[in-house]
Amino acid sequence: MIFAGVDLGSTTAKVVLLDQTIVAAVIGPTGAEHRRTANKVMEQALRQGGVSLDEVTYILATGYGRMNVPFADRQVTEISCHAKGIGWLFPAARTVIDIGGQDSKGIKLAGGRVADFVMNDKCAAGTGRFLEVIAEALGLRVDEIGPLSLRSHNKVRISSVCTVFAEQEVVSRLAEGVALEDILAGLHEAIANRIHAMVERIKIEKEVVVTGGGAKNVGLVRALEDKLGFKVLIPPEPQQTGAIGAALLARELTEQALKRGEPLKKAERRLEEVTFFA
């Protein structure tokens, strides 16, 4: 049996197909039309896995746009899915720091399940969007700022992590002649301090796993490690953990239904919605 997890986030859409192992995994930009995006990434995953939509036993959707996945059989919050995915990848994990496009989260795990969590979803500070705004202000790609920050030998203190004020402060520091890499190192430190303060509310315990698009920023990961005082774990593809967890939960729900001898409620599978994106 094949199971699918669809994680429709604010910035990226992810699909994972699995049986006992991952058979297909796709990541794409979310864009403005969530339903079209969901259809497109699912079609790509089906093509990659060599299966049809009807051959997928159960489909579970998660993430910011989970209600806009027309072919999903069930929707589950991203907290549960991240916990399940990380527990599968890193059984010893106790704390998850997820840095997404529009929010950041801290999840405490106990036995692979959610014991507690905390979330910042009211402010861009400590999220991927914050880094995008700063990169745009500096005329850089967001994937450039992490490596540049590692060249710093004298990082400067950035006093504000409010997106608007931090952008103004960065531009002012540049005008003062401060080296770009020192500004970026200070910026990553400020973000790491904010994320750490948030996650510490649930008491950070090793092993710590960092996920989301922010986990691909080497400067931010280094700043977090400096704050924590130890190395963190990074998944092979840190943006896929929610989709992996969703697929695992889809498999788990199916197995439970089979044991009870109960049918699973499924959504209408309309293949034309998917194959429209050829």
Backbone as CSV, one residue per row, in Angstrom:
resi,resn,N_x,N_y,N_z,CA_x,CA_y,CA_z,C_x,C_y,C_z
1,MET,0.834,-1.202,0.000,0.000,0.000,0.000,0.865,1.247,0.000
2,ILE,0.396,2.271,-0.704,1.097,3.544,-0.792,0.305,4.600,-0.028
3,PHE,1.012,5.413,0.752,0.379,6.468,1.540,1.018,7.799,1.176
4,ALA,0.209,8.865,1.242,0.701,10.184,0.849,0.518,11.194,1.963
5,GLY,1.544,12.033,2.122,1.462,13.177,3.016,1.659,14.437,2.203
6,VAL,0.738,15.378,2.336,0.816,16.651,1.623,0.931,17.764,2.654
7,ASP,2.033,18.495,2.627,2.253,19.615,3.550,2.212,20.900,2.737
8,LEU,1.085,21.588,2.814,0.906,22.819,2.043,1.212,24.006,2.955
9,GLY,2.479,24.441,2.921,2.910,25.540,3.765,2.687,26.888,3.114
10,SER,3.007,27.951,3.846,2.803,29.295,3.328,3.766,29.635,2.206
11,THR,4.934,28.992,2.200,5.963,29.295,1.204,6.199,28.138,0.241
12,THR,6.252,26.914,0.772,6.507,25.744,-0.073,5.464,24.658,0.158
13,ALA,5.235,23.880,-0.898,4.323,22.736,-0.842,5.145,21.463,-0.998
14,LYS,4.877,20.498,-0.129,5.645,19.260,-0.134,4.716,18.050,-0.201
15,VAL,5.129,17.030,-0.957,4.408,15.762,-1.006,5.404,14.627,-0.823
16,VAL,5.043,13.669,0.018,5.843,12.464,0.204,4.937,11.257,0.022
17,LEU,5.384,10.296,-0.791,4.707,9.011,-0.935,5.582,7.959,-0.270
18,LEU,4.971,7.078,0.513,5.763,6.014,1.135,4.949,4.748,1.292
19,ASP,5.683,3.631,1.322,5.122,2.369,1.769,5.825,2.059,3.087
20,GLN,6.904,1.295,3.037,7.758,1.156,4.220,8.919,2.147,4.182
21,THR,9.227,2.623,2.992,10.242,3.649,2.802,9.667,4.731,1.892
22,ILE,10.373,5.826,1.747,9.924,6.912,0.878,10.132,6.504,-0.578
23,VAL,9.063,6.570,-1.358,9.151,6.200,-2.772,9.118,7.417,-3.694
24,ALA,8.685,8.571,-3.160,8.693,9.807,-3.942,8.620,10.987,-2.983
25,ALA,9.288,12.088,-3.352,9.264,13.299,-2.522,9.426,14.508,-3.432
26,VAL,8.536,15.471,-3.286,8.527,16.657,-4.146,8.365,17.909,-3.295
27,ILE,9.091,18.962,-3.662,8.945,20.273,-3.031,8.759,21.310,-4.138
28,GLY,7.791,22.218,-3.963,7.576,23.288,-4.936,7.059,24.531,-4.241
29,PRO,7.110,25.675,-4.907,6.593,26.911,-4.316,5.079,26.866,-4.165
30,THR,4.580,27.411,-3.065,3.134,27.376,-2.826,2.375,28.280,-3.789
31,GLY,2.832,29.501,-3.959,2.131,30.416,-4.846,0.809,30.893,-4.253
32,ALA,0.028,31.593,-5.063,-1.210,32.203,-4.579,-2.405,31.261,-4.628
33,GLU,-2.395,30.292,-5.549,-3.544,29.399,-5.723,-3.232,28.038,-5.113
34,HIS,-3.662,27.861,-3.870,-3.284,26.678,-3.103,-3.780,25.374,-3.714
35,ARG,-5.003,25.361,-4.195,-5.546,24.118,-4.758,-4.772,23.701,-6.011
36,ARG,-4.449,24.654,-6.836,-3.666,24.341,-8.037,-2.280,23.826,-7.655
37,THR,-1.685,24.456,-6.645,-0.369,24.016,-6.186,-0.426,22.590,-5.660
38,ALA,-1.420,22.302,-4.828,-1.559,20.952,-4.269,-1.680,19.919,-5.378
39,ASN,-2.484,20.218,-6.377,-2.646,19.300,-7.500,-1.335,19.093,-8.248
40,LYS,-0.611,20.189,-8.445,0.618,20.108,-9.235,1.692,19.273,-8.547
41,VAL,1.925,19.527,-7.244,2.979,18.771,-6.557,2.588,17.310,-6.385
42,MET,1.290,17.045,-6.231,0.865,15.646,-6.148,1.094,14.926,-7.467
43,GLU,0.766,15.600,-8.564,0.997,14.994,-9.874,2.479,14.662,-10.064
44,GLN,3.350,15.578,-9.658,4.789,15.357,-9.797,5.245,14.175,-8.944
45,ALA,4.698,14.063,-7.732,5.064,12.951,-6.858,4.580,11.618,-7.420
46,LEU,3.350,11.596,-7.946,2.819,10.367,-8.541,3.663,9.924,-9.724
47,ARG,4.064,10.902,-10.531,4.902,10.590,-11.690,6.259,10.041,-11.233
48,GLN,6.820,10.681,-10.200,8.114,10.230,-9.678,8.026,8.827,-9.087
49,GLY,6.918,8.534,-8.398,6.759,7.226,-7.761,6.225,6.151,-8.690
50,GLY,5.780,6.563,-9.891,5.264,5.592,-10.851,3.942,4.976,-10.436
51,VAL,3.076,5.766,-9.767,1.770,5.267,-9.337,0.691,6.257,-9.770
52,SER,-0.562,5.793,-9.761,-1.692,6.674,-10.071,-2.320,7.142,-8.766
53,LEU,-3.135,8.169,-8.850,-3.803,8.687,-7.659,-4.691,7.628,-7.024
54,ASP,-5.359,6.828,-7.840,-6.249,5.782,-7.318,-5.488,4.680,-6.583
55,GLU,-4.205,4.550,-6.858,-3.406,3.516,-6.190,-2.918,3.945,-4.810
56,VAL,-3.089,5.219,-4.464,-2.700,5.697,-3.140,-3.799,5.334,-2.143
57,THR,-3.438,4.584,-1.115,-4.433,4.060,-0.173,-5.085,5.158,0.656
58,TYR,-4.285,6.070,1.169,-4.828,7.122,2.035,-3.956,8.359,1.920
59,ILE,-4.602,9.540,1.907,-3.882,10.808,1.737,-4.217,11.730,2.900
60,LEU,-3.170,12.196,3.562,-3.364,13.092,4.702,-2.696,14.427,4.405
61,ALA,-3.411,15.516,4.664,-2.889,16.866,4.401,-2.603,17.592,5.704
62,THR,-1.561,18.422,5.676,-1.190,19.208,6.846,-0.677,20.563,6.383
63,GLY,-0.319,21.403,7.336,0.256,22.696,6.997,-0.766,23.817,6.927
64,TYR,-0.256,24.983,6.666,-1.019,26.237,6.606,-2.230,26.131,5.668
65,GLY,-2.064,25.467,4.524,-3.146,25.396,3.538,-3.796,24.036,3.435
66,ARG,-3.785,23.267,4.514,-4.246,21.868,4.445,-5.711,21.722,4.032
67,MET,-6.518,22.737,4.298,-7.936,22.636,3.915,-8.134,22.849,2.416
68,ASN,-7.078,23.228,1.721,-7.162,23.470,0.279,-6.530,22.348,-0.553
69,VAL,-6.473,21.162,0.014,-5.991,19.982,-0.727,-7.224,19.158,-1.085
70,PRO,-7.750,19.307,-2.304,-9.063,18.747,-2.646,-9.156,17.227,-2.603
71,PHE,-8.036,16.553,-2.751,-8.053,15.086,-2.805,-7.618,14.445,-1.486
72,ALA,-7.414,15.237,-0.427,-6.980,14.678,0.859,-8.136,13.984,1.564
73,ASP,-7.835,12.853,2.179,-8.849,12.115,2.918,-9.042,12.665,4.326
74,ARG,-8.000,13.324,4.833,-8.068,13.848,6.204,-7.062,14.977,6.351
75,GLN,-7.336,15.899,7.289,-6.422,17.001,7.582,-5.987,16.906,9.042
76,VAL,-4.698,17.146,9.277,-4.126,17.089,10.628,-3.185,18.279,10.796
77,THR,-3.094,18.827,11.999,-2.226,19.979,12.248,-0.759,19.623,12.005
78,GLU,0.018,20.640,11.631,1.433,20.409,11.328,2.242,20.018,12.554
79,ILE,1.792,20.391,13.748,2.524,20.026,14.969,2.616,18.504,15.081
80,SER,1.479,17.834,14.937,1.456,16.369,15.032,2.282,15.724,13.929
81,CYS,2.208,16.290,12.730,2.927,15.706,11.597,4.431,15.900,11.720
82,HIS,4.862,17.079,12.155,6.300,17.297,12.362,6.829,16.332,13.421
83,ALA,6.078,16.167,14.498,6.505,15.259,15.562,6.655,13.832,15.044
84,LYS,5.679,13.391,14.263,5.726,12.029,13.721,6.899,11.860,12.754
85,GLY,7.094,12.844,11.880,8.192,12.762,10.918,9.553,12.771,11.579
86,ILE,9.755,13.652,12.553,11.040,13.727,13.250,11.280,12.473,14.081
87,GLY,10.226,11.969,14.717,10.374,10.738,15.497,10.817,9.556,14.645
88,TRP,10.378,9.552,13.390,10.768,8.484,12.453,12.212,8.662,11.990
89,LEU,12.606,9.905,11.725,13.967,10.179,11.246,14.994,10.143,12.368
90,PHE,14.604,10.673,13.543,15.528,10.788,14.675,14.820,10.306,15.946
91,PRO,14.837,9.007,16.207,14.110,8.474,17.372,14.551,9.064,18.712
92,ALA,15.795,9.552,18.790,16.289,10.101,20.057,15.940,11.574,20.244
93,ALA,15.299,12.204,19.273,15.001,13.637,19.346,14.067,13.944,20.512
94,ARG,14.360,15.049,21.206,13.509,15.512,22.296,12.915,16.894,22.021
95,THR,13.607,17.687,21.183,13.132,19.040,20.883,13.255,19.305,19.388
96,VAL,12.212,19.880,18.809,12.218,20.266,17.396,12.091,21.781,17.319
97,ILE,12.974,22.406,16.536,12.867,23.829,16.233,12.573,23.933,14.746
98,ASP,11.357,24.342,14.417,10.946,24.435,13.019,10.866,25.905,12.621
99,ILE,11.659,26.286,11.614,11.714,27.670,11.161,11.138,27.732,9.759
100,GLY,9.872,28.120,9.669,9.180,28.136,8.389,9.137,29.510,7.760
101,GLY,8.373,29.621,6.687,8.297,30.873,5.958,7.547,31.962,6.697
102,GLN,6.462,31.590,7.404,5.630,32.576,8.082,5.553,32.376,9.583
103,ASP,6.082,31.290,10.109,6.084,31.090,11.560,7.264,30.225,11.970
104,SER,7.519,30.205,13.253,8.525,29.304,13.815,7.889,28.593,15.000
105,LYS,8.336,27.354,15.245,7.719,26.522,16.266,8.781,25.796,17.086
106,GLY,8.436,25.527,18.317,9.225,24.633,19.142,8.328,23.496,19.583
107,ILE,8.783,22.260,19.429,7.981,21.089,19.787,8.788,20.203,20.734
108,LYS,8.215,19.860,21.881,8.852,18.928,22.812,8.294,17.534,22.545
109,LEU,9.193,16.578,22.354,8.792,15.206,22.068,9.039,14.297,23.268
110,ALA,8.153,13.348,23.451,8.320,12.314,24.469,7.817,11.009,23.856
111,GLY,8.726,10.092,23.627,8.340,8.832,23.001,7.830,9.011,21.593
112,GLY,8.355,10.026,20.893,7.945,10.284,19.527,6.626,11.017,19.396
113,ARG,6.030,11.419,20.521,4.758,12.132,20.502,4.912,13.554,21.046
114,VAL,3.951,14.397,20.738,3.999,15.787,21.187,3.703,15.857,22.682
115,ALA,4.666,16.381,23.444,4.455,16.593,24.877,4.086,18.046,25.157
116,ASP,4.606,18.955,24.331,4.327,20.382,24.489,4.792,21.095,23.225
117,PHE,4.290,22.289,22.997,4.775,23.061,21.856,4.545,24.546,22.092
118,VAL,5.270,25.355,21.333,5.131,26.802,21.371,5.303,27.306,19.949
119,MET,4.610,28.398,19.613,4.646,28.871,18.224,4.668,30.389,18.157
120,ASN,5.426,30.901,17.191,5.391,32.318,16.853,4.739,32.435,15.483
121,ASP,3.489,32.853,15.448,2.805,33.019,14.164,2.161,34.399,14.046
122,LYS,2.565,35.312,14.920,1.998,36.662,14.915,2.988,37.712,14.401
123,CYS,4.237,37.327,14.252,5.274,38.295,13.895,6.265,37.609,12.961
124,ALA,6.784,38.353,11.983,7.702,37.772,11.001,9.082,37.488,11.579
125,ALA,9.431,38.131,12.699,10.757,37.932,13.288,10.978,36.458,13.628
126,GLY,12.124,35.940,13.231,12.430,34.540,13.492,11.837,33.592,12.472
127,THR,11.458,34.125,11.314,10.884,33.298,10.252,11.650,33.507,8.953
128,GLY,11.341,32.677,7.970,11.972,32.812,6.668,11.645,34.131,5.999
129,ARG,10.427,34.642,6.231,10.045,35.907,5.619,10.929,37.053,6.096
130,PHE,11.289,37.039,7.357,12.180,38.058,7.907,13.511,38.064,7.153
131,LEU,14.064,36.886,6.931,15.343,36.782,6.218,15.203,37.217,4.762
132,GLU,14.056,36.909,4.150,13.824,37.336,2.763,13.801,38.859,2.646
133,VAL,13.148,39.525,3.591,13.055,40.987,3.578,14.446,41.613,3.701
134,ILE,15.252,41.088,4.617,16.596,41.624,4.810,17.452,41.384,3.574
135,ALA,17.359,40.184,3.002,18.142,39.864,1.802,17.766,40.807,0.663
136,GLU,16.462,41.050,0.480,16.007,41.955,-0.580,16.551,43.361,-0.366
137,ALA,16.571,43.815,0.891,17.063,45.156,1.201,18.554,45.293,0.876
138,LEU,19.263,44.175,0.949,20.700,44.181,0.692,21.044,43.814,-0.748
139,GLY,20.024,43.505,-1.549,20.271,43.116,-2.934,20.890,41.744,-3.053
140,LEU,20.575,40.847,-2.093,21.135,39.496,-2.080,20.026,38.458,-2.208
141,ARG,20.405,37.254,-2.653,19.480,36.122,-2.583,19.487,35.608,-1.148
142,VAL,18.358,35.057,-0.709,18.267,34.598,0.677,19.254,33.465,0.958
143,ASP,19.616,32.687,-0.082,20.564,31.594,0.146,22.014,32.070,0.222
144,GLU,22.242,33.359,-0.014,23.591,33.898,0.063,23.950,34.411,1.456
145,ILE,22.943,34.810,2.244,23.252,35.519,3.484,23.858,34.611,4.564
146,GLY,23.471,33.323,4.575,24.043,32.403,5.563,25.534,32.212,5.382
147,PRO,25.988,31.781,4.182,27.432,31.618,3.951,28.218,32.912,4.157
148,LEU,27.659,34.055,3.755,28.350,35.335,3.951,28.565,35.624,5.429
149,SER,27.572,35.315,6.257,27.677,35.608,7.686,28.797,34.818,8.359
150,LEU,29.127,33.651,7.808,30.181,32.824,8.405,31.573,33.411,8.197
151,ARG,31.695,34.404,7.325,32.987,35.050,7.091,33.289,36.135,8.125
152,SER,32.329,36.406,8.993,32.481,37.498,9.956,33.579,37.216,10.979
153,HIS,34.327,38.287,11.313,35.330,38.222,12.383,34.999,39.195,13.506
154,ASN,33.974,40.017,13.302,33.630,41.022,14.303,32.142,41.368,14.173
155,LYS,31.280,40.399,14.521,29.839,40.615,14.323,29.346,41.785,15.176
156,VAL,28.404,42.511,14.622,27.840,43.658,15.328,26.495,43.278,15.943
157,ARG,26.122,43.988,16.968,24.852,43.717,17.639,23.728,44.416,16.892
158,ILE,22.705,43.635,16.519,21.494,44.195,15.921,20.459,44.268,17.032
159,SER,20.032,45.475,17.366,19.198,45.662,18.555,17.735,45.300,18.337
160,SER,17.261,45.316,17.079,15.854,45.059,16.814,15.677,43.841,15.919
161,VAL,14.659,43.044,16.222,14.296,41.953,15.311,12.911,42.178,14.716
162,CYS,12.346,43.354,14.955,11.146,43.742,14.216,11.568,43.941,12.763
163,THR,10.849,43.369,11.838,11.262,43.370,10.435,11.540,44.769,9.909
164,VAL,10.638,45.704,10.174,10.799,47.062,9.656,12.012,47.749,10.267
165,PHE,12.137,47.680,11.593,13.230,48.377,12.266,14.576,47.702,12.015
166,ALA,14.578,46.369,11.920,15.826,45.661,11.642,16.344,46.019,10.256
167,GLU,15.429,46.128,9.284,15.831,46.512,7.932,16.472,47.900,7.943
168,GLN,15.868,48.836,8.671,16.419,50.185,8.770,17.784,50.172,9.453
169,GLU,17.915,49.347,10.489,19.175,49.275,11.229,20.291,48.695,10.362
170,VAL,19.959,47.659,9.586,20.950,47.041,8.703,21.451,48.048,7.665
171,VAL,20.526,48.790,7.062,20.900,49.785,6.061,21.763,50.886,6.695
172,SER,21.413,51.291,7.920,22.188,52.320,8.614,23.603,51.841,8.923
173,ARG,23.726,50.596,9.339,25.052,50.037,9.639,25.922,49.977,8.390
174,LEU,25.304,49.623,7.280,26.056,49.614,6.027,26.561,51.013,5.684
175,ALA,25.708,52.026,5.881,26.089,53.412,5.599,27.234,53.872,6.493
176,GLU,27.346,53.261,7.689,28.435,53.598,8.617,29.753,52.940,8.227
177,GLY,29.682,52.045,7.226,30.891,51.373,6.770,31.159,50.040,7.433
178,VAL,30.181,49.506,8.172,30.343,48.196,8.810,30.314,47.113,7.733
179,ALA,31.193,46.144,7.845,31.292,45.064,6.857,29.986,44.275,6.784
180,LEU,29.581,43.931,5.568,28.331,43.214,5.345,28.279,41.918,6.138
181,GLU,29.382,41.151,6.130,29.369,39.865,6.825,29.206,40.025,8.336
182,ASP,29.724,41.135,8.896,29.570,41.377,10.334,28.131,41.740,10.674
183,ILE,27.474,42.475,9.779,26.065,42.813,9.969,25.209,41.548,9.910
184,LEU,25.476,40.710,8.920,24.693,39.483,8.761,24.897,38.530,9.936
185,ALA,26.123,38.449,10.436,26.383,37.591,11.598,25.602,38.087,12.810
186,GLY,25.571,39.420,12.994,24.804,39.985,14.089,23.315,39.760,13.931
187,LEU,22.860,39.835,12.702,21.450,39.605,12.404,21.052,38.163,12.732
188,HIS,21.868,37.207,12.297,21.576,35.801,12.590,21.605,35.538,14.093
189,GLU,22.509,36.191,14.795,22.561,36.032,16.244,21.283,36.554,16.891
190,ALA,20.791,37.709,16.419,19.560,38.284,16.969,18.364,37.357,16.741
191,ILE,18.285,36.775,15.546,17.186,35.853,15.243,17.294,34.595,16.106
192,ALA,18.511,34.067,16.228,18.728,32.867,17.045,18.351,33.117,18.496
193,ASN,18.677,34.299,19.011,18.317,34.635,20.392,16.804,34.644,20.574
194,ARG,16.104,35.192,19.589,14.636,35.255,19.682,14.024,33.854,19.620
195,ILE,14.502,33.045,18.690,13.983,31.677,18.559,14.282,30.877,19.823
196,HIS,15.508,31.003,20.324,15.907,30.277,21.531,15.019,30.662,22.710
197,ALA,14.762,31.962,22.889,13.927,32.420,24.004,12.520,31.839,23.904
198,MET,11.997,31.740,22.676,10.667,31.173,22.490,10.649,29.688,22.834
199,VAL,11.596,28.933,22.275,11.600,27.481,22.458,11.968,27.101,23.891
200,GLU,12.738,27.923,24.568,13.131,27.625,25.941,11.922,27.591,26.874
201,ARG,10.815,28.177,26.432,9.591,28.129,27.239,9.084,26.701,27.427
202,ILE,9.464,25.781,26.540,9.078,24.378,26.715,10.264,23.540,27.190
203,LYS,11.335,24.218,27.612,12.539,23.570,28.155,13.254,22.714,27.105
204,ILE,14.250,23.286,26.494,15.014,22.620,25.434,15.815,21.460,26.010
205,GLU,15.680,20.301,25.377,16.441,19.112,25.766,17.063,18.490,24.521
206,LYS,18.252,17.921,24.652,18.893,17.195,23.556,18.197,15.849,23.367
207,GLU,18.170,15.322,22.154,18.725,15.877,20.943,17.767,16.921,20.362
208,VAL,18.375,17.963,19.760,17.590,19.023,19.149,17.683,18.898,17.633
209,VAL,16.537,18.908,16.971,16.476,18.825,15.513,15.930,20.142,14.976
210,VAL,16.598,20.725,13.993,16.138,21.954,13.358,15.580,21.609,11.982
211,THR,14.371,22.085,11.706,13.702,21.775,10.446,13.193,23.060,9.791
212,GLY,12.569,22.905,8.625,12.032,24.041,7.889,13.083,24.685,7.014
213,GLY,12.656,25.671,6.240,13.577,26.360,5.342,14.730,27.015,6.074
214,GLY,14.494,27.450,7.316,15.557,28.076,8.099,16.718,27.150,8.387
215,ALA,16.455,25.835,8.377,17.515,24.859,8.633,18.525,24.801,7.496
216,LYS,18.158,25.379,6.331,19.079,25.413,5.192,20.007,26.624,5.242
217,ASN,19.789,27.512,6.210,20.624,28.700,6.372,21.750,28.359,7.345
218,VAL,22.959,28.169,6.815,24.081,27.734,7.654,24.433,28.767,8.714
219,GLY,24.230,30.047,8.400,24.518,31.096,9.368,23.566,31.052,10.543
220,LEU,22.285,30.814,10.276,21.296,30.736,11.340,21.509,29.487,12.190
221,VAL,21.808,28.361,11.553,22.073,27.130,12.292,23.293,27.313,13.201
222,ARG,24.351,27.934,12.685,25.545,28.181,13.503,25.208,29.066,14.703
223,ALA,24.412,30.115,14.458,24.036,31.021,15.549,23.203,30.291,16.608
224,LEU,22.316,29.400,16.181,21.531,28.612,17.129,22.420,27.676,17.938
225,GLU,23.362,27.050,17.270,24.282,26.149,17.968,25.131,26.905,18.977
226,ASP,25.564,28.109,18.620,26.334,28.928,19.559,25.492,29.269,20.786
227,LYS,24.221,29.569,20.573,23.329,29.900,21.683,23.044,28.684,22.554
228,LEU,22.832,27.530,21.917,22.525,26.300,22.650,23.756,25.729,23.349
229,GLY,24.911,25.914,22.720,26.141,25.351,23.270,26.420,23.937,22.817
230,PHE,25.701,23.462,21.802,25.948,22.133,21.259,25.420,22.062,19.831
231,LYS,25.815,21.010,19.120,25.401,20.810,17.736,23.948,20.347,17.669
232,VAL,23.272,20.753,16.604,21.905,20.293,16.369,21.904,19.287,15.228
233,LEU,20.810,18.576,15.090,20.631,17.625,13.993,19.797,18.277,12.898
234,ILE,20.141,17.991,11.651,19.413,18.519,10.495,18.968,17.344,9.622
235,PRO,17.680,17.240,9.285,17.230,16.164,8.396,17.868,16.296,7.010
236,PRO,17.939,15.204,6.254,18.491,15.271,4.893,17.815,16.327,4.035
237,GLU,16.497,16.450,4.149,15.735,17.526,3.495,14.832,18.133,4.571
238,PRO,15.280,19.216,5.212,14.577,19.737,6.391,13.186,20.278,6.141
239,GLN,12.794,20.482,4.891,11.450,20.980,4.602,10.425,19.860,4.402
240,GLN,10.872,18.610,4.434,9.960,17.497,4.145,9.417,16.797,5.378
241,THR,9.852,17.184,6.568,9.480,16.407,7.756,7.981,16.378,8.006
242,GLY,7.284,17.488,7.748,5.835,17.511,7.946,5.118,16.576,6.997
243,ALA,5.548,16.557,5.735,4.935,15.667,4.745,5.231,14.203,5.063
244,ILE,6.450,13.938,5.535,6.793,12.569,5.943,5.885,12.137,7.093
245,GLY,5.740,13.011,8.079,4.874,12.700,9.214,3.429,12.481,8.797
246,ALA,2.955,13.281,7.855,1.583,13.128,7.376,1.393,11.773,6.699
247,ALA,2.363,11.353,5.898,2.286,10.047,5.238,2.331,8.915,6.266
248,LEU,3.163,9.074,7.290,3.244,8.065,8.349,1.929,7.966,9.117
249,LEU,1.318,9.115,9.396,0.024,9.110,10.076,-1.055,8.488,9.202
250,ALA,-0.985,8.719,7.886,-1.930,8.100,6.959,-1.820,6.582,7.030
251,ARG,-0.584,6.095,7.077,-0.370,4.646,7.191,-0.872,4.120,8.536
252,GLU,-0.593,4.860,9.595,-1.012,4.448,10.935,-2.540,4.391,11.052
253,LEU,-3.222,5.390,10.518,-4.687,5.407,10.568,-5.281,4.244,9.776
254,THR,-4.656,3.925,8.652,-5.125,2.800,7.833,-4.962,1.480,8.578
255,GLU,-3.805,1.300,9.189,-3.546,0.060,9.936,-4.514,-0.095,11.103
256,GLN,-4.809,0.998,11.789,-5.752,0.947,12.909,-7.152,0.586,12.429
257,ALA,-7.566,1.156,11.296,-8.892,0.859,10.743,-8.994,-0.600,10.325
258,LEU,-7.925,-1.128,9.731,-7.918,-2.528,9.312,-8.023,-3.470,10.511
259,LYS,-7.340,-3.127,11.593,-7.392,-3.956,12.799,-8.799,-3.986,13.390
260,ARG,-9.482,-2.833,13.321,-10.845,-2.764,13.858,-11.892,-3.274,12.876
261,GLY,-11.454,-3.500,11.647,-12.390,-3.949,10.626,-13.338,-2.869,10.177
262,GLU,-12.888,-1.607,10.264,-13.729,-0.469,9.905,-13.257,0.142,8.593
263,PRO,-14.184,0.619,7.782,-13.772,1.287,6.534,-13.235,2.688,6.822
264,LEU,-12.310,3.140,6.000,-11.770,4.487,6.112,-12.596,5.448,5.265
265,LYS,-12.932,6.595,5.831,-13.626,7.605,5.053,-12.625,8.272,4.114
266,LYS,-12.959,8.306,2.841,-12.047,8.864,1.852,-12.712,9.985,1.067
267,ALA,-11.888,10.908,0.643,-12.373,11.991,-0.207,-12.568,11.469,-1.623
268,GLU,-13.317,12.224,-2.399,-13.488,11.860,-3.808,-12.163,12.033,-4.539
269,ARG,-11.742,11.006,-5.235,-10.500,11.080,-5.998,-10.824,11.475,-7.430
270,ARG,-10.421,12.681,-7.788,-10.693,13.169,-9.146,-9.374,13.341,-9.867
271,LEU,-9.022,12.318,-10.636,-7.733,12.288,-11.286,-7.547,13.436,-12.268
272,GLU,-8.625,13.900,-12.867,-8.502,14.975,-13.840,-7.965,16.266,-13.225
273,GLU,-8.218,16.470,-11.921,-7.696,17.654,-11.243,-6.179,17.627,-11.198
274,VAL,-5.647,16.420,-11.160,-4.187,16.282,-11.058,-3.537,16.278,-12.426
275,THR,-4.051,15.460,-13.333,-3.407,15.328,-14.633,-3.579,16.569,-15.508
276,PHE,-4.432,17.518,-15.074,-4.560,18.778,-15.796,-3.212,19.474,-15.899
277,PHE,-2.327,19.242,-14.907,-1.005,19.870,-14.891,0.005,18.947,-15.565
278,ALA,-0.047,18.847,-16.838,0.857,17.948,-17.567,2.164,18.675,-17.873
